[in-house]
Amino acid sequence: MQLPIVAPAPIVTAHAAIFRDLFENRCQFQHFQNYLTGLIVLDNKSLANITRCVLESADKTNLSRFFSDAPWFQDRVNERRVSAPADASGPQSKSGCAPDS
Protein backbone atom coordinates (compact mmCIF):
# COMPACT_ATOMS: atom_id res chain seq x y z
CA MET A 1 0.00 0.00 0.00
CA GLN A 2 1.28 3.44 -0.94
CA LEU A 3 1.38 6.05 1.77
CA PRO A 4 -0.19 9.40 0.91
CA ILE A 5 1.92 12.49 0.34
CA VAL A 6 0.45 15.02 2.78
CA ALA A 7 3.33 17.53 2.64
CA PRO A 8 6.68 17.87 0.92
CA ALA A 9 9.42 15.70 2.39
CA PRO A 10 11.55 17.63 4.90
CA ILE A 11 14.59 17.40 2.63
CA VAL A 12 12.56 18.90 -0.22
CA THR A 13 11.31 21.72 2.01
CA ALA A 14 14.85 22.42 3.20
CA HIS A 15 16.39 22.66 -0.26
CA ALA A 16 13.68 23.62 -2.75
CA ALA A 17 13.63 27.30 -1.80
CA ILE A 18 16.50 28.03 -4.22
CA PHE A 19 14.06 27.24 -7.05
CA ARG A 20 11.08 29.30 -5.81
CA ASP A 21 11.69 32.32 -8.06
CA LEU A 22 11.57 30.08 -11.14
CA PHE A 23 7.84 29.46 -10.72
CA GLU A 24 5.09 31.97 -11.41
CA ASN A 25 2.97 31.15 -8.37
CA ARG A 26 2.71 29.18 -5.14
CA CYS A 27 0.67 26.38 -6.74
CA GLN A 28 3.34 25.67 -9.37
CA PHE A 29 6.00 25.56 -6.67
CA GLN A 30 3.86 23.15 -4.61
CA HIS A 31 3.46 20.84 -7.61
CA PHE A 32 7.24 20.91 -8.04
CA GLN A 33 7.76 20.04 -4.36
CA ASN A 34 5.15 17.25 -4.49
CA TYR A 35 6.79 15.77 -7.57
CA LEU A 36 10.23 15.79 -5.93
CA THR A 37 8.76 14.23 -2.80
CA GLY A 38 7.15 11.47 -4.85
CA LEU A 39 10.44 10.73 -6.58
CA ILE A 40 12.15 10.42 -3.20
CA VAL A 41 9.62 8.52 -1.09
CA LEU A 42 7.57 6.34 -3.44
CA ASP A 43 8.63 2.99 -4.86
CA ASN A 44 6.54 3.55 -8.00
CA LYS A 45 7.83 6.88 -9.29
CA SER A 46 5.41 7.25 -12.19
CA LEU A 47 3.57 10.52 -12.56
CA ALA A 48 0.25 8.66 -12.30
CA ASN A 49 1.24 7.13 -8.98
CA ILE A 50 2.65 10.36 -7.55
CA THR A 51 -0.62 12.08 -8.52
CA ARG A 52 -2.66 9.38 -6.78
CA CYS A 53 -0.62 9.77 -3.59
CA VAL A 54 -0.83 13.58 -3.30
CA LEU A 55 -3.73 14.27 -0.95
CA GLU A 56 -3.90 18.06 -1.11
CA SER A 57 -5.18 18.12 -4.67
CA ALA A 58 -8.83 17.33 -5.35
CA ASP A 59 -8.15 17.49 -9.10
CA LYS A 60 -5.74 14.67 -9.91
CA THR A 61 -4.84 16.26 -13.25
CA ASN A 62 -3.12 19.24 -11.61
CA LEU A 63 0.34 17.68 -11.54
CA SER A 64 0.04 16.46 -15.11
CA ARG A 65 -1.09 19.91 -16.28
CA PHE A 66 1.81 21.45 -14.37
CA PHE A 67 4.25 19.49 -16.53
CA SER A 68 2.41 19.84 -19.83
CA ASP A 69 0.79 23.29 -19.73
CA ALA A 70 2.15 25.49 -16.95
CA PRO A 71 4.57 28.24 -17.98
CA TRP A 72 7.62 27.12 -16.02
CA PHE A 73 11.11 26.71 -17.39
CA GLN A 74 12.64 23.28 -16.87
CA ASP A 75 15.92 24.42 -18.45
CA ARG A 76 16.27 27.15 -15.82
CA VAL A 77 15.43 24.69 -13.04
CA ASN A 78 18.13 22.33 -14.30
CA GLU A 79 20.68 25.15 -14.64
CA ARG A 80 19.95 26.21 -11.06
CA ARG A 81 20.23 22.60 -9.88
CA VAL A 82 23.62 22.17 -11.55
CA SER A 83 24.98 25.50 -10.35
CA ALA A 84 23.65 25.30 -6.78
CA PRO A 85 26.40 25.48 -4.17
CA ALA A 86 27.32 22.16 -2.61
CA ASP A 87 26.25 23.37 0.83
CA ALA A 88 22.71 23.89 -0.48
CA SER A 89 22.28 20.15 -0.88
CA GLY A 90 24.38 18.90 2.01
CA PRO A 91 28.05 18.06 2.45
CA GLN A 92 29.58 16.56 -0.66
CA SER A 93 33.04 16.03 -2.00
CA LYS A 94 34.01 17.09 -5.52
CA SER A 95 33.05 13.59 -6.69
CA GLY A 96 29.46 14.29 -5.61
CA CYS A 97 29.58 11.69 -2.85
CA ALA A 98 28.92 12.42 0.79
CA PRO A 99 32.11 12.31 2.87
CA ASP A 100 32.78 9.30 5.08
CA SER A 101 31.92 9.80 8.75
N, C-alpha and C positions, 0 to 999 in steps of 0.2 A: 504494500500500500504506500502510495506517495504521500508525503506530508505536505500540507499546504504552505505556500509562501505568504506569510502575513505581514512581513516587513523585509526590507533589504537586509542581507547578511551583515553583521557588524563590520567585517572587513571591507565590504562594498561601501558602507556608510562612511567608514574612516578614510577611504581613498578616492571615492568618486567625485569629491568636490572639485578637483582640478579640471573636471570636464563640464561643470555646470554652465559656464558661459557659452558652451557650444550648442546649447539647446534653447529653443525659442520660449519655452514655458516650463512650468513645474511638472505638468503631466508628462511631457516628453522625457524629462529627466527621470521621473519615476519609472517610466517604461524601461529606460536604459538600466536603471538600478535593478529592477525586477528581472530583466533578462540576464544580467551578470550574476545575480543571486541564483537563478535557475541553473546556469552553467556550472556554478560552484557546487551547489548542494544536491542537485537531482541526478539520479543514475541515468535516466532517460533525458537527454539534453535537447530533444527536439522542440521546436517552437510550439507545436501543438501541445506537448506535455507541459511545458513551462506555462503556457496560457491557462491550461486546466488547473494548475496548482496555485496561480495567483488569485488570492481571495478578494482583494480590494476592488477588482474590476467586475462590474455586473455584465458588461459587454465583452465577451471573450474574443472579439475581433480587434480590440484596441491595440494589443501588442503587434499583431500582424499588420495593422494599418500604420503603426509607428514605423515599421521597417519599410513598407512599400510606398506610403503616401506622405508621411510627415516630412517637412522641410528641415532635415538635419543633415549634417555633413560628415559622413563616415570617414572620409579622407582626413578631415581635420581631427576627428577623434583619434584615428590611428597615429597621426603625426604627434599629437599631444602625448599619447601613450608611449611612443618610442622615445620622445624627448624628455619625458618626466624624470626628475631627479631620482636617483636610486633611493634616497631616504623617503620619498613619497610612497614607495611600495614596500618598505621594510629593508633590513640590512641585506645587502647582496655584494658579492665580490664582482670583479670585472667579468667573470665567466657567466654571471647571471645566477649563480647558485648561492644559497644562503651559507654563511660561514659555519664551520663546525663549532659546536659548543664545548 
